[in-house]
Amino acid sequence: MAAVVVFFVCLAIFLVFSVSVFLSWGLLAVLPLLLTVLAGLLLYRRSPAGHRVCVLVLGDIGRSPRMQYHALSFAKEGFLVDLVGFSGSKPHQGILQNERISQHFVPQPPTFPKVLPRFLHYILKAVFQSVQLLALLLVQTEKPEYLLVQNPPAIPTLAIAWLTCLLRGTRFLIDWHNYGYTILGLALSAKHPLLKFSKWYEGFFGTLSAGNLCVTNAMKKDLLTQWGIRAVTMYDRPPLIFRSAGTEEQHQLFCRLRTEYPVFGSRSGETDSKRTAFTEETEDGNIRHIQDRPALLVSSTSWTEDEDFSILLNALEVYEKSASEKGCHLPDLICAITGKGPQKEYYQGLIAKKNFQHVQICTPWLAAEDYPKLLGSADLGVCLHYSSSGLDLPMKVVDMFGCGLPVCAIHFNCLHELVKHQENGLVFHNEQELARQIQDLLAGFPKNQEKLQTFRDNLQSFQSLRWDQSWKDNVLPLLKP
């Protein structure tokens, strides 16, 4: 009964908005046509759906790897896929080249006057996105059997996705990556009415779904405890593109990157087409690692508030001091921090002020095809993702493990479901622990890599289960009537 009430409330809001537009345009006579269209949609829900699925993420499609993998997996099972989200970053080639996958881009919301209160700005943005998303899902895409939506963001995605499924007779599926209200809680107090509404809203529409996936067992338990939602845990697993890179493949990557990021070029400072910071081409045409090469440390980030990169910068400062001491057996270090996000310029400013002699830092944005190759060429990964809910896992670590790359990751509640301390990586709580771990793992590098190699060996079991098989085991059963 409550779901029906919410439906008619959403329908009333939509009608009021439409009438206001028509009144402003002097087109009130078109209102009967609108009512006719809505009646037609209610009848249309009874029509048969094709072997089609809609995958929805209210975010940059190119920066939503899990939803891209879902789309590819559905296509492999013979579905026609409508992948809906924002344009921006280039998706994987598999998405662009797959004839069964069509991308549909949601228009970006307009820029509202800054004089408006923040609360009103948030409401206007939600209303705009609701209308745009509803129009796209009902008009621009054909009727699907299933609609799989990523959460978060929850507002307005869950309500619009549920309403679309109600109107079209489509099964409503949610893939829970995290909770939207916990992310909102990073900026609002616990007693803020918007935060309380967000939590209620997320739970209410979550209970209306026909099936649910989540990323950890901890989240599975929490969904059931909080809202009575039964979910299937589907851990993120890397596709086959994430693997260790051979020496020749590394050399080709570094040669491409050095044109834009000089830290990957020859450390002599001279232009040398046969030599990079890590590899060189011999006289007989073979590629080999340089014996006294620096270590390559990588980290990936969306440059948001839930990742404090000052922790890594401070740890690198400690590393720089240690590497400068006489008799030290630490290698020079090149640190590549990939990703885009709102705080990137802020941290680039901090990096520019560092006067390191043994540590070099670059912040590249890589093509989707080059990112796995960089991870597969690196010696150590660092993850500073701190879950807002304590219930999700960092996909960047999954990608690193897929490449056989050992990781130092910051501790939070359910991290143990992925990173096993002293087995496939290390867990730290602060910058002092991170600094000690980096030095301990890289001491004597590149001749001595015993500890790193132990972690690499232990990651082989993780690498044996890939995305495709995990998807078939967990998602296909949800699609059965």
Disulfide bonds with the S-S distance in Angstrom:
none
